[in-house]
Amino acid sequence: MIYTPTISAIVTVTRMLVLYQAKKTREERVMEIIKRDGFSREDAEDQVPSHFDLVKEMANGFMTLTSYGGNPSPMDWLLRLRTYGIKIRFNTNADRVIQWVGDTLLYGHIKFSIAGLRSMIYGLVKITRMELRKELLLLDVDKDGRIVEGATQLPRIE
């Protein structure tokens, strides 16, 4: 899905614009109070809404999903479309990534047969058994993973 990253970029830029607009709006209101009422900058800043309140107001106005109390807006549509695209992306296999040719599996540039896969799994089981005997059960084992003769034997499991 080539659209999902593009939609995410649009959403991110829009969020940055909201932050910029909140900063600009707050500064304009502060300057208005200073000029109109003659307050100091500090007193004027105490009277205007905070950046958080301004962002919250704008977000509730056009950046919140309707299912969460927002108003229908292009942003609502974009967020839903992006969510749908992400769902498709993570629930669909990409074309031609995994293919079967007879009993051979092709995964990207890697290919192996069922016999090769079976051999790999048997090898992993053998190595795991050897490591368990040696490292977990602290048994004396030879290079093939067999318990050395005369060493403590595994308890018999009924």
Buried (B, 14 or more C-beta within 10 A) or exposed (E): BEEBEEBBEBBEEBBEEBBEEBEEBBEEBBEEBBEEEEBEEEEBBEEBBEEEEBBBEBBEEBBBBEEEEBEEBEBBEBBEEBEBBBEEEEEEEEEEEEEEEEEBBBEEEEEBEEEEEEEEEEEEEEEEEBEEBBEEEEBEBEEEBEBEEEEEEEEEEE
